[in-house]
């Protein structure tokens, strides 16, 4: 993962509402959550929630799928794992061994 892509993802996760959305989705597992349930859990207006979901979607952390009339948001674990790997790959890379 390139640093610009990682920094964009971390920037979007830096907002408390977006981090809350993403945390709920990660906890929900691979099936995700309906937008309505996210809205109920977070107690934010629909337009505000849509804005935050769009930001997370734009950096690949969330995808949306429709099932009939229900719109689901699903955490993208591959991207989350890539962010974790990005941080771990840099861990102690400049450490001086004595």
Residue pairs with C-beta under 8 A, 6 or more apart in sequence:
1 82
1 83
1 85
1 86
5 59
6 83
6 86
8 59
9 59
9 60
9 61
9 79
9 83
10 83
12 18
12 55
12 56
12 58
12 59
12 61
13 19
13 22
13 56
13 61
15 52
15 55
17 42
17 44
17 48
17 49
17 52
18 52
18 55
18 56
20 42
21 38
21 42
21 49
21 52
21 53
21 56
21 62
21 73
22 56
22 61
22 62
22 75
24 33
24 38
24 41
24 42
25 32
25 33
25 38
25 62
25 73
25 74
25 75
26 75
26 77
26 80
28 75
30 74
30 77
31 72
31 74
32 65
32 72
32 73
32 74
32 75
33 72
33 73
34 70
34 71
34 72
34 73
35 46
35 49
35 50
35 53
35 64
35 71
35 72
35 73
36 70
38 49
38 53
38 73
39 46
39 49
42 49
44 52
53 62
53 64
53 73
56 62
57 63
57 64
59 79
60 76
60 79
61 75
61 76
61 79
61 80
62 73
62 74
62 75
62 76
63 73
63 74
63 76
64 71
64 72
64 73
64 74
65 71
65 72
65 74
66 72
